[in-house]
Structures are given as C-alpha cells and as structure tokens.
Amino acid sequence: MLSVILASVALVGLLFAGAALWMLFREQAKMRVEVSQSAVELAVLHEKVRHAQEQFGAQVEKVVSRQEAVSEHAAELQERFQRVEMHAGLCVPPKPAASGFNINKRVEVIRLFKDGLHEEEIAEQLAVPLGEVRLLIYLERNQNEAATTTPRRRGRQDGSFAA
C-alpha cells in the first residue's frame, strides 16, 4: 500500500511538472509572438525615421539655398543703398542745426523780466538755466540801448575824419 501511495504521489508530481512545463511553453509562445510583433513595429518605425530624415535633409537644403539667395539679395540692396546715399548727399543740402533755445521761451523770459521778476525766479519758473536767462536779458538791454542812441562816427585818433 505504501508503494501505491508513493506511486500516486509520484504520478501527481509528474502531472504538476507536466502542467508547469505546458504553461511555460505556452507563455514562451506568447512571448515569441509579441517579440515578432515588436520586431515588425520596430522595422516600420525604422523605415519612417529613415523617410523623415530624407525629407528633413531635403528641407534643410532648401532652407540653406534660400538663405544664400536672401544674403546675396541683401548684399545687393546694401550696395544700392550706399550708391543712393552718395547721390542724395550731393542733391540735398544738409539740414541746418536747430536753435538750442525755444523762441517762445525767449519771449517769455523778456516778458517776465519786464514784469519785474528777478533772474533767478524766471529761471526757476521756466526751467531754463540761469546763465541763459542772464544772457537773454543782457541782449535785450543792449538791443534797447542801441535802438535809443544815435550811432557815433569814429574818427582818427588825432580827431580828423577819413574821407
């Protein structure tokens, strides 16, 4: 009876081992199918990458050729612009330098001075440098003096006049 039990246990062990082997072979077959599918997908992706590289290379060549054309055109335009600038300088006189002081402020300085404000107050009120206010007042005084006096004839040092 012991031998029957041992034989039964051995048989059950063999059945379990056979079942385990069968499951192992089945998993291995599934893995082979998955590996085959992955290899096919990899080959397809590889072909797509190769095709994209070819297209990218062609586009890069187009961009480079367009860039060269634009650079040549820019150089040509620069040269033409320089020629036009040379001719323009001959045809158009230079613009005169603008006055450093606004004429309205000049008039305002003189008006405020005649109204009795001091030089410092005028400079502060109009936001004009004090030196410019003093200069304008000086010029105004000298202009008024020149207008009210008669011009003198200059003579020689010995008192005689030149003919």
C-alpha positions as CSV (number, residue, x, y, z in Angstrom):
1,M,0.0,0.0,0.0
2,L,2.8,2.3,0.6
3,S,4.1,1.7,-2.8
4,V,0.7,2.6,-4.3
5,I,0.7,5.9,-2.3
6,L,4.3,6.6,-3.4
7,A,3.4,5.8,-7.0
8,S,0.3,8.1,-6.7
9,V,2.4,10.9,-5.2
10,A,5.0,10.5,-7.9
11,L,2.3,10.5,-10.6
12,V,0.7,13.7,-9.1
13,G,4.2,15.2,-9.1
14,L,4.7,14.3,-12.7
15,L,1.3,15.8,-13.6
16,F,2.1,19.0,-11.9
17,A,5.5,19.2,-13.5
18,G,4.0,18.5,-16.9
19,A,1.3,21.1,-16.3
20,A,4.0,23.6,-15.3
21,L,6.1,22.8,-18.4
22,W,3.0,23.1,-20.6
23,M,2.2,26.6,-19.1
24,L,5.9,27.6,-19.6
25,F,5.8,26.6,-23.2
26,R,2.6,28.4,-23.7
27,E,4.0,31.7,-22.2
28,Q,7.1,31.3,-24.3
29,A,5.0,31.0,-27.4
30,K,3.1,34.2,-26.4
31,M,6.4,36.0,-25.9
32,R,7.7,34.8,-29.3
33,V,4.5,36.3,-30.9
34,E,5.0,39.6,-29.0
35,V,8.7,39.7,-29.9
36,S,7.8,39.1,-33.6
37,Q,5.2,41.9,-33.5
38,S,7.6,44.2,-31.8
39,A,10.2,43.4,-34.4
40,V,7.8,44.3,-37.2
41,E,6.8,47.5,-35.4
42,L,10.4,48.4,-35.0
43,A,11.1,47.8,-38.7
44,V,8.1,50.0,-39.6
45,L,9.4,52.8,-37.2
46,H,12.9,52.5,-38.6
47,E,11.5,53.0,-42.1
48,K,9.5,56.0,-41.0
49,V,12.6,57.5,-39.4
50,R,14.7,57.0,-42.5
51,H,12.0,58.6,-44.6
52,A,11.7,61.6,-42.2
53,Q,15.5,62.0,-42.3
54,E,15.4,62.1,-46.1
55,Q,12.6,64.7,-46.1
56,F,14.4,66.7,-43.4
57,G,17.6,66.7,-45.4
58,A,15.8,68.0,-48.4
59,Q,14.1,70.7,-46.4
60,V,17.4,71.8,-44.9
61,E,18.9,72.0,-48.4
62,K,16.0,74.2,-49.5
63,V,16.4,76.5,-46.4
64,V,20.1,76.8,-47.0
65,S,19.7,77.7,-50.6
66,R,17.0,80.3,-49.8
67,Q,19.2,81.7,-47.1
68,E,22.1,82.1,-49.5
69,A,19.7,83.8,-52.0
70,V,18.5,86.2,-49.3
71,S,22.0,87.0,-48.3
72,E,23.0,87.8,-51.9
73,H,19.9,90.0,-52.3
74,A,20.7,91.8,-49.0
75,A,24.2,92.5,-50.1
76,E,22.9,93.8,-53.5
77,L,20.4,96.1,-51.7
78,Q,23.1,97.4,-49.3
79,E,25.3,98.3,-52.3
80,R,22.4,100.1,-54.0
81,F,21.5,101.9,-50.8
82,Q,25.1,103.1,-50.4
83,R,25.0,104.4,-54.0
84,V,21.7,106.2,-53.4
85,E,23.1,107.8,-50.2
86,M,26.1,109.1,-52.1
87,H,23.9,110.7,-54.7
88,A,21.4,112.0,-52.1
89,G,24.2,113.8,-50.3
90,L,25.0,115.7,-53.4
91,C,21.4,116.6,-54.2
92,V,20.1,117.7,-50.8
93,P,21.8,120.3,-48.7
94,P,22.3,119.4,-45.1
95,K,19.6,120.4,-42.6
96,P,20.6,123.5,-40.6
97,A,21.3,123.0,-37.0
98,A,18.3,123.6,-34.8
99,S,18.4,126.5,-32.4
100,G,19.3,125.4,-28.9
101,F,16.6,127.6,-27.3
102,N,12.9,127.8,-27.9
103,I,11.8,131.2,-29.3
104,N,8.7,131.1,-27.2
105,K,10.8,130.8,-24.0
106,R,13.0,133.7,-25.2
107,V,9.9,135.9,-25.5
108,E,8.6,134.6,-22.1
109,V,12.0,135.4,-20.4
110,I,11.9,139.0,-21.6
111,R,8.2,139.4,-20.7
112,L,8.7,138.1,-17.2
113,F,11.8,140.4,-16.8
114,K,9.8,143.4,-17.9
115,D,7.0,142.4,-15.4
116,G,9.6,142.8,-12.7
117,L,10.7,139.2,-11.8
118,H,14.3,138.5,-10.8
119,E,16.6,136.4,-13.0
120,E,16.5,133.5,-10.5
121,E,12.7,133.5,-10.4
122,I,12.5,133.5,-14.2
123,A,15.0,130.6,-14.5
124,E,13.1,128.5,-11.9
125,Q,9.7,129.3,-13.3
126,L,10.6,128.5,-16.9
127,A,13.1,125.6,-16.1
128,V,15.8,127.5,-18.0
129,P,19.4,127.7,-16.9
130,L,20.2,130.9,-15.1
131,G,23.1,131.7,-17.5
132,E,20.7,131.7,-20.5
133,V,18.2,133.9,-18.7
134,R,21.0,136.4,-17.9
135,L,22.3,136.3,-21.5
136,L,18.8,137.0,-22.9
137,I,18.3,139.9,-20.5
138,Y,21.7,141.3,-21.4
139,L,21.0,141.1,-25.1
140,E,17.6,142.7,-24.6
141,R,19.1,145.6,-22.7
142,N,21.9,146.1,-25.3
143,Q,19.4,146.0,-28.1
144,N,17.2,148.6,-26.4
145,E,20.2,150.8,-25.8
146,A,21.4,150.5,-29.4
147,A,17.9,151.5,-30.6
148,T,17.7,154.6,-28.4
149,T,21.1,156.0,-29.1
150,T,22.4,157.6,-32.3
151,P,25.4,156.0,-33.9
152,R,28.6,157.9,-33.5
153,R,31.1,158.3,-36.2
154,R,34.5,157.1,-35.4
155,G,37.3,159.4,-36.1
156,R,41.0,159.1,-36.2
157,Q,43.0,159.4,-33.0
158,D,44.1,162.8,-34.0
159,G,40.5,164.0,-34.3
160,S,40.2,164.1,-38.0
161,F,37.8,162.1,-40.1
162,A,38.6,159.9,-43.1
163,A,37.0,160.8,-46.3
